[in-house]
Amino acid sequence: MAKIAAIFQLLDKKVTVSSHRLELLSPARDAAIAREAILHGADAVYIGGPGFGARHNASNSLKDIAELVPFAHRYGAKIFVTLNTILHDDELEPAQRLITDLYQTGVDALIVQDMGILELDIPPIELHASTQCDIRTVEKAKFLSDVGFTQIVLARELNLEQIRAIHQATDATIEFFIHGALCVAYSGQCYISHAQTGRSANRGDCSQACRLPYTLKDDQGRVVSYEKHLLSMKDNDQTANLGALIDAGVRSFKIEGRYKDMSYVKNITAHYRQMLDAIIEERGDLARASSGRTEHFFVPSTEKTFHRGSTDYFVNARKGDIGAFDSPKFIGLPVGEVLKVAKDHLDVAVTEPLANGDGLNVMIKREVVGFRANTVEKTGENQYRVWPNEMPADLHKIRPHHPLNRNLDHNWQQALTKTSSERRVAVDIELGGWQEQLILTLTSEEGVSITHTLDGQFRRSQ
């Protein structure tokens, strides 16, 4: 058995993104989320190491990463570690030691921002250019490719023609964000957090100033907009543009979200796995960048996990409706309206069935009044009585006919807390020989073969 296990280990292999392979790149706050991302269809995962990552509270130990790598490689998936902060002089040597340690764990690439890393004495590990590098021009993309970056993530603000021009001018694999939060500024070029609080976004400690409310006044001091989230953007969603992005040269499709929870990563990874698989199935010139087949035990929906509204931003053309100005919170989907408000319950009319545990809310001007449904009781056709588990302090503000939203679908969410996906790699097993020698050949679905022989006296079973 030990020898057979060793053969399966030899079948584990890393797959480089070639011109026809599409890589789904998912985020992971920790190793547990990374494993689930891979099981739900990610071809690669990016994750923070022990230090120097651009997400201050999303670091992981070398031990956790070392244990994650062989799990990923079992499926031909890759592990990219973020080392994408601007470094101070006294951090260069510690960063160099960390890079060596990460290389020894077997990670596939580092995502970096600071060009000083190119001057360090580091092992031969792949370098990917971070979103913090603010890659908007052919010239910058070509420079990064020429100095050795094998994969570059382009600025979210680019359109299809700009992406295509960069792809045609460089040998580096083109990576592009297809889902998740959008910054109001160019990534890597925003200094509002540091200016206001001393916390630098380029050091992994953004204060999220763009999600705060602001009052806008004209040159006469008159209020134009009061306490609105004027810098808060909707979330990126490129579901409708995947085919066009492929044609423009994108080969790595990146999901934002190293602060996101397990359910979010499972759901969004599964959604884009299904979308990309459908394109691959339809077009004969494409393949996925890792091995195996993924089966999901739930129906993915980008609407049911955190988002601030959706936009495809500037991919096709510049648009005006890109802001989430009313609230930076997750409001969810409209499900009906309030009929009556009582001391300990609400009566509502709905377009979707409700369940105990649902998260519901009402948007009142700039304020979200939300609660969890402790108990729901159907009182008529499309009508429910809802008892919150804790009455919101602002319940008195809710009035009949206020629109009702659901930002937590309890029954759907429960499916994600269980085993929600399975990923398998097909292996053909051929056993031959007999008499004085057994010959065992294992061949993966991608044609990688291992043959092992065992000498001895053998007879066919009777």
C-alpha positions as CSV (number, residue, x, y, z in Angstrom):
1,M,0.0,0.0,0.0
2,A,2.9,2.4,0.8
3,K,4.3,1.8,-2.7
4,I,0.9,2.5,-4.3
5,A,0.5,5.7,-2.2
6,A,4.0,6.8,-3.5
7,I,2.8,6.3,-7.1
8,F,-0.2,8.5,-6.5
9,Q,2.2,11.1,-5.0
10,L,4.2,11.0,-8.2
11,L,1.1,11.6,-10.3
12,D,0.7,15.0,-8.4
13,K,2.0,17.6,-10.8
14,K,2.0,21.4,-11.3
15,V,0.4,22.7,-14.5
16,T,1.7,25.9,-16.0
17,V,-0.9,28.2,-17.5
18,S,-0.4,27.9,-21.2
19,S,-2.0,29.8,-24.0
20,H,-5.1,27.6,-24.0
21,R,-5.5,26.9,-20.3
22,L,-7.8,29.0,-18.1
23,E,-6.9,29.5,-14.5
24,L,-9.6,30.3,-11.8
25,L,-7.7,32.0,-9.0
26,S,-9.5,32.2,-5.7
27,P,-8.7,34.0,-2.4
28,A,-8.1,32.4,0.9
29,R,-7.9,34.0,4.4
30,D,-6.6,30.7,5.8
31,A,-5.6,27.2,4.8
32,A,-9.1,25.8,5.6
33,I,-10.7,28.2,3.1
34,A,-7.9,27.5,0.6
35,R,-8.7,23.7,0.7
36,E,-12.4,24.4,0.1
37,A,-11.6,26.8,-2.7
38,I,-9.7,24.0,-4.4
39,L,-12.4,21.4,-3.8
40,H,-15.0,23.8,-5.3
41,G,-13.0,24.2,-8.5
42,A,-10.1,26.7,-8.0
43,D,-7.1,26.1,-10.3
44,A,-5.0,28.3,-8.0
45,V,-5.3,30.0,-4.6
46,Y,-3.6,33.1,-3.3
47,I,-3.0,33.3,0.4
48,G,-1.0,35.4,2.9
49,G,2.1,34.1,4.5
50,P,3.5,35.0,8.0
51,G,4.3,38.6,6.9
52,F,4.5,41.3,4.3
53,G,1.0,40.7,2.8
54,A,-1.4,43.4,1.8
55,R,-4.1,42.1,4.1
56,H,-3.0,42.8,7.6
57,N,-5.2,40.3,9.3
58,A,-5.0,37.4,6.8
59,S,-1.6,35.9,7.6
60,N,-0.8,32.2,7.8
61,S,2.1,30.2,9.3
62,L,4.8,28.4,7.2
63,K,3.5,25.2,8.7
64,D,0.0,25.7,7.4
65,I,1.2,26.7,3.9
66,A,3.6,23.7,3.8
67,E,0.7,21.4,4.5
68,L,-1.5,23.1,2.0
69,V,0.9,22.8,-0.9
70,P,0.7,19.0,-1.4
71,F,-3.1,19.1,-1.1
72,A,-3.2,21.6,-3.9
73,H,-0.7,19.8,-6.1
74,R,-2.8,16.6,-5.8
75,Y,-5.2,18.3,-8.2
76,G,-2.6,20.1,-10.2
77,A,-3.7,23.3,-8.5
78,K,-1.2,26.0,-7.4
79,I,-0.5,28.0,-4.3
80,F,0.5,31.7,-4.7
81,V,1.7,33.5,-1.5
82,T,1.2,37.3,-1.2
83,L,4.3,39.3,-0.3
84,N,2.9,42.5,-1.7
85,T,3.6,45.3,0.7
86,I,6.1,48.1,0.2
87,L,9.1,47.1,2.3
88,H,11.2,49.3,4.6
89,D,15.0,48.9,4.5
90,D,15.1,47.0,7.7
91,E,12.6,44.5,6.3
92,L,14.6,43.4,3.3
93,E,16.6,40.7,5.0
94,P,13.6,39.2,6.9
95,A,11.7,39.3,3.6
96,Q,14.6,37.5,1.8
97,R,14.6,34.8,4.5
98,L,10.8,34.4,4.3
99,I,11.0,34.0,0.5
100,T,13.6,31.2,0.9
101,D,11.4,29.5,3.5
102,L,8.3,29.8,1.3
103,Y,10.3,28.3,-1.7
104,Q,11.2,25.4,0.5
105,T,7.5,24.7,1.2
106,G,7.0,24.2,-2.5
107,V,4.7,27.2,-3.2
108,D,4.3,28.0,-6.9
109,A,4.7,31.7,-6.9
110,L,5.0,34.9,-4.9
111,I,2.7,37.9,-5.6
112,V,4.8,41.0,-5.0
113,Q,4.7,44.8,-5.3
114,D,8.1,46.1,-4.2
115,M,10.6,46.0,-7.0
116,G,13.4,45.9,-4.4
117,I,12.7,42.1,-4.2
118,L,14.2,41.8,-7.6
119,E,17.6,42.9,-6.1
120,L,17.5,40.3,-3.3
121,D,19.3,37.0,-3.3
122,I,16.3,34.8,-3.6
123,P,15.7,31.2,-4.9
124,P,14.3,30.6,-8.4
125,I,10.6,31.1,-7.6
126,E,8.0,32.5,-10.0
127,L,7.1,36.2,-9.3
128,H,3.7,37.6,-10.1
129,A,3.0,41.3,-10.2
130,S,0.4,42.4,-7.6
131,T,-2.6,44.6,-8.2
132,Q,-0.7,47.1,-6.1
133,C,1.7,47.6,-9.1
134,D,-1.1,49.5,-10.9
135,I,-0.6,48.0,-14.3
136,R,-2.6,50.2,-16.7
137,T,-0.2,50.7,-19.7
138,V,1.6,48.6,-22.2
139,E,4.9,50.1,-21.1
140,K,4.6,49.0,-17.5
141,A,3.3,45.6,-18.4
142,K,6.2,45.1,-20.8
143,F,8.7,46.3,-18.2
144,L,7.4,43.8,-15.6
145,S,7.5,41.0,-18.2
146,D,11.0,41.8,-19.3
147,V,12.4,41.9,-15.8
148,G,11.0,38.4,-15.0
149,F,7.4,38.6,-13.8
150,T,5.6,35.6,-15.3
151,Q,2.1,36.7,-14.5
152,I,0.7,40.2,-14.1
153,V,-2.7,41.3,-12.8
154,L,-4.0,44.3,-14.7
155,A,-5.8,47.3,-13.2
156,R,-9.5,46.8,-12.7
157,E,-10.2,50.0,-14.6
158,L,-9.1,48.7,-18.0
159,N,-11.4,48.0,-20.9
160,L,-11.2,45.1,-23.4
161,E,-9.2,46.9,-26.0
162,Q,-6.6,48.0,-23.4
163,I,-6.4,44.4,-22.0
164,R,-5.9,43.1,-25.6
165,A,-3.1,45.6,-26.3
166,I,-1.2,44.6,-23.2
167,H,-1.7,40.9,-24.0
168,Q,-0.3,41.4,-27.5
169,A,2.7,43.3,-26.2
170,T,3.9,41.0,-23.4
171,D,4.8,37.3,-22.8
172,A,3.5,37.3,-19.2
173,T,0.2,35.5,-18.4
174,I,-2.6,38.1,-18.1
175,E,-4.5,38.0,-14.9
176,F,-7.7,40.0,-14.3
177,F,-10.1,40.5,-11.4
178,I,-13.5,39.2,-12.3
179,H,-15.3,39.5,-9.0
180,G,-15.3,41.2,-5.6
181,A,-14.7,44.6,-4.1
182,L,-13.7,47.6,-6.1
183,C,-11.5,50.5,-4.8
184,V,-12.4,54.0,-5.8
185,A,-8.7,54.7,-6.5
186,Y,-6.2,52.9,-8.6
187,S,-4.8,50.0,-6.4
188,G,-1.3,50.9,-5.2
189,Q,-1.9,54.6,-5.7
190,C,-4.3,55.4,-2.9
191,Y,-3.0,57.4,0.1
192,I,-6.2,58.6,1.8
193,S,-5.9,56.0,4.5
194,H,-2.3,56.9,5.4
195,A,-3.1,60.7,5.2
196,Q,-6.1,60.4,7.5
197,T,-4.9,57.7,10.0
198,G,-1.3,56.9,9.4
199,R,-2.4,53.4,8.3
200,S,-1.0,52.6,4.8
201,A,-2.9,50.6,2.2
202,N,0.5,49.8,0.6
203,R,1.5,48.3,3.9
204,G,-1.6,46.1,4.2
205,D,-3.5,48.3,6.7
206,C,-6.1,50.2,4.7
207,S,-8.6,52.0,7.0
208,Q,-11.4,51.6,4.4
209,A,-12.0,55.4,4.2
210,C,-13.9,54.9,0.9
211,R,-16.7,53.1,2.8
212,L,-17.4,56.0,5.2
213,P,-20.2,58.6,4.8
214,Y,-19.4,62.1,3.5
215,T,-21.3,65.3,3.0
216,L,-20.7,67.1,-0.3
217,K,-21.0,70.9,-0.6
218,D,-20.7,73.2,-3.5
219,D,-18.5,76.3,-3.7
220,Q,-21.2,78.3,-1.9
221,G,-21.2,75.9,1.0
222,R,-24.6,74.5,0.1
223,V,-25.2,70.8,0.8
224,V,-25.3,68.8,-2.4
225,S,-25.4,65.4,-0.8
226,Y,-25.7,64.7,2.9
227,E,-24.0,61.8,4.7
228,K,-23.8,59.6,1.6
229,H,-21.1,57.0,0.9
230,L,-19.8,59.0,-2.0
231,L,-16.6,57.0,-2.5
232,S,-18.1,53.5,-2.0
233,M,-18.2,51.4,-5.2
234,K,-20.4,48.5,-6.2
235,D,-18.8,45.1,-6.4
236,N,-17.2,43.8,-9.6
237,D,-19.0,41.0,-11.4
238,Q,-17.7,39.9,-14.8
239,T,-20.0,36.9,-15.3
240,A,-21.4,38.2,-18.6
241,N,-17.9,39.1,-19.9
242,L,-15.9,36.0,-19.4
243,G,-15.9,35.0,-23.1
244,A,-14.8,38.5,-24.2
245,L,-12.1,38.6,-21.6
246,I,-10.8,35.2,-22.9
247,D,-10.7,36.6,-26.4
248,A,-8.8,39.7,-25.1
249,G,-6.1,37.5,-23.7
250,V,-7.0,37.0,-20.0
251,R,-5.9,33.5,-18.8
252,S,-6.1,33.9,-15.0
253,F,-9.5,34.9,-13.6
254,K,-9.1,36.3,-10.2
255,I,-11.7,36.6,-7.4
256,E,-11.1,39.3,-4.8
257,G,-11.6,38.5,-1.2
258,R,-8.9,37.4,1.3
259,Y,-11.0,38.8,4.1
260,K,-14.1,36.9,2.9
261,D,-15.5,34.0,4.8
262,M,-15.7,30.3,3.9
263,S,-19.3,30.5,2.4
264,Y,-18.4,33.4,0.2
265,V,-15.3,31.7,-1.3
266,K,-17.2,28.4,-1.8
267,N,-20.1,30.1,-3.5
268,I,-18.2,32.5,-5.8
269,T,-15.6,29.9,-6.7
270,A,-18.3,27.4,-7.6
271,H,-20.2,30.0,-9.7
272,Y,-17.1,30.8,-11.8
273,R,-16.1,27.2,-12.0
274,Q,-19.4,26.4,-13.7
275,M,-19.2,29.5,-15.9
276,L,-15.7,28.7,-17.1
277,D,-16.4,25.0,-17.5
278,A,-19.4,25.8,-19.8
279,I,-17.2,28.0,-22.0
280,I,-14.5,25.3,-22.1
281,E,-17.1,22.7,-23.0
282,E,-18.5,24.9,-25.8
283,R,-15.1,25.8,-27.3
284,G,-12.6,23.2,-28.3
285,D,-9.5,25.3,-28.0
286,L,-9.5,25.8,-24.2
287,A,-8.9,23.7,-21.1
288,R,-8.8,24.3,-17.4
289,A,-5.4,24.9,-15.7
290,S,-5.7,22.0,-13.2
291,S,-6.9,18.5,-13.0
292,G,-10.1,16.8,-12.0
293,R,-13.9,17.3,-12.1
294,T,-15.9,19.2,-9.6
295,E,-19.4,18.4,-8.4
296,H,-21.3,21.0,-6.4
297,F,-24.0,20.0,-4.0
298,F,-25.7,23.4,-4.0
299,V,-26.8,26.0,-6.6
300,P,-24.2,28.8,-6.6
301,S,-25.6,32.4,-6.6
302,T,-23.6,35.6,-6.6
303,E,-26.6,37.4,-5.2
304,K,-26.7,35.4,-1.9
305,T,-23.3,36.2,-0.5
306,F,-21.8,39.6,0.4
307,H,-22.0,42.3,-2.3
308,R,-22.8,46.0,-2.5
309,G,-24.6,45.7,-5.8
310,S,-22.9,44.6,-9.0
311,T,-21.2,46.3,-11.9
312,D,-19.0,45.2,-14.7
313,Y,-17.2,48.5,-14.3
314,F,-15.3,49.8,-17.4
315,V,-14.7,46.5,-19.3
316,N,-17.1,47.4,-22.1
317,A,-17.4,51.1,-21.6
318,R,-17.3,53.7,-18.9
319,K,-20.6,53.8,-16.9
320,G,-22.1,56.1,-14.4
321,D,-24.0,53.6,-12.2
322,I,-21.0,52.2,-10.4
323,G,-21.4,53.6,-6.9
324,A,-23.0,52.0,-3.8
325,F,-23.7,55.5,-2.3
326,D,-26.6,54.6,0.0
327,S,-24.8,51.9,2.0
328,P,-21.6,49.9,1.9
329,K,-23.3,47.0,3.6
330,F,-24.8,43.9,2.1
331,I,-28.5,44.6,1.7
332,G,-29.4,41.4,-0.1
333,L,-32.2,40.7,-2.5
334,P,-35.7,42.2,-2.3
335,V,-38.3,39.6,-1.1
336,G,-41.4,41.7,-0.4
337,E,-42.7,44.5,1.8
338,V,-43.7,45.2,5.4
339,L,-47.5,45.0,6.1
340,K,-47.6,45.7,9.8
341,V,-45.2,46.3,12.7
342,A,-46.2,45.1,16.2
343,K,-44.4,45.1,19.5
344,D,-42.7,41.7,19.0
345,H,-43.3,40.8,15.4
346,L,-43.8,42.0,11.8
347,D,-46.3,40.9,9.2
348,V,-44.9,40.9,5.7
349,A,-45.9,40.0,2.1
350,V,-43.2,38.2,0.2
351,T,-42.3,36.9,-3.3
352,E,-40.1,34.1,-1.9
353,P,-40.7,31.7,1.0
354,L,-39.1,32.7,4.3
355,A,-37.5,30.3,6.9
356,N,-36.4,30.4,10.5
357,G,-33.0,32.0,10.7
358,D,-33.3,34.2,7.6
359,G,-31.5,37.6,7.8
360,L,-33.9,40.4,6.9
361,N,-33.6,44.2,6.7
362,V,-35.3,47.4,5.7
363,M,-33.5,50.3,4.1
364,I,-34.7,53.6,5.7
365,K,-33.0,56.5,4.0
366,R,-29.3,55.9,4.7
367,E,-29.8,53.4,7.5
368,V,-30.2,49.6,7.3
369,V,-32.5,48.2,10.0
370,G,-31.8,44.5,10.1
371,F,-32.6,41.4,12.2
372,R,-32.5,37.6,12.2
373,A,-35.9,35.8,12.0
374,N,-36.1,33.6,15.1
375,T,-39.5,32.2,14.0
376,V,-41.6,32.6,10.8
377,E,-45.2,31.5,10.5
378,K,-47.1,31.5,7.2
379,T,-50.3,33.4,7.7
380,G,-51.7,33.4,4.2
381,E,-50.8,33.1,0.6
382,N,-47.4,34.8,0.2
383,Q,-47.7,36.3,3.8
384,Y,-45.7,35.6,6.9
385,R,-45.5,36.7,10.5
386,V,-41.9,37.2,11.6
387,W,-40.6,37.2,15.2
388,P,-37.1,38.6,15.3
389,N,-34.6,36.9,17.7
390,E,-33.8,40.4,18.9
391,M,-36.0,43.3,18.2
392,P,-33.9,46.1,16.4
393,A,-33.6,49.3,18.4
394,D,-34.9,51.2,15.3
395,L,-38.0,49.0,14.9
396,H,-40.2,52.1,15.4
397,K,-38.8,53.5,12.1
398,I,-40.2,50.7,10.0
399,R,-43.5,51.5,8.4
400,P,-46.0,49.5,6.3
401,H,-45.0,49.3,2.6
402,H,-41.3,49.6,3.4
403,P,-39.4,47.2,1.0
404,L,-38.1,44.1,2.7
405,N,-34.7,42.6,1.8
406,R,-33.1,39.2,2.7
407,N,-29.3,39.2,3.1
408,L,-29.1,35.7,4.6
409,D,-31.0,32.8,3.1
410,H,-30.7,30.4,6.0
411,N,-31.6,27.2,4.2
412,W,-29.3,28.0,1.3
413,Q,-26.5,29.0,3.7
414,Q,-26.9,25.7,5.6
415,A,-26.0,23.8,2.5
416,L,-22.6,25.6,2.5
417,T,-21.8,24.6,6.1
418,K,-21.9,20.9,5.1
419,T,-19.8,19.1,2.5
420,S,-20.8,21.2,-0.5
421,S,-18.5,20.0,-3.2
422,E,-16.4,17.0,-4.4
423,R,-13.4,17.0,-6.7
424,R,-12.0,13.9,-8.2
425,V,-9.1,13.2,-10.6
426,A,-9.7,10.3,-13.0
427,V,-7.0,7.7,-13.0
428,D,-6.9,4.6,-15.2
429,I,-5.3,1.5,-13.5
430,E,-3.8,-1.3,-15.6
431,L,-2.5,-4.4,-13.9
432,G,-0.5,-6.8,-16.0
433,G,2.2,-9.4,-15.8
434,W,1.5,-12.4,-13.5
435,Q,3.7,-15.4,-12.7
436,E,7.0,-13.8,-11.8
437,Q,6.2,-10.1,-12.0
438,L,3.3,-7.8,-11.6
439,I,3.2,-4.5,-13.6
440,L,1.0,-1.7,-12.3
441,T,0.4,1.3,-14.5
442,L,-1.5,4.4,-13.4
443,T,-2.4,7.1,-15.9
444,S,-4.0,10.4,-15.0
445,E,-6.7,12.0,-17.1
446,E,-4.0,14.3,-18.5
447,G,-1.9,11.4,-19.7
448,V,0.7,11.4,-16.9
449,S,1.7,7.8,-16.4
450,I,3.6,5.9,-13.7
451,T,4.6,2.2,-13.9
452,H,5.7,0.1,-11.0
453,T,6.8,-3.5,-11.1
454,L,6.8,-6.0,-8.3
455,D,8.9,-9.2,-8.6
456,G,7.7,-12.5,-7.1
457,Q,5.7,-15.7,-7.6
458,F,2.1,-14.8,-8.5
459,R,-1.0,-16.9,-9.5
460,R,-4.4,-15.8,-10.7
461,S,-7.0,-16.0,-8.0
462,Q,-9.4,-18.9,-8.3
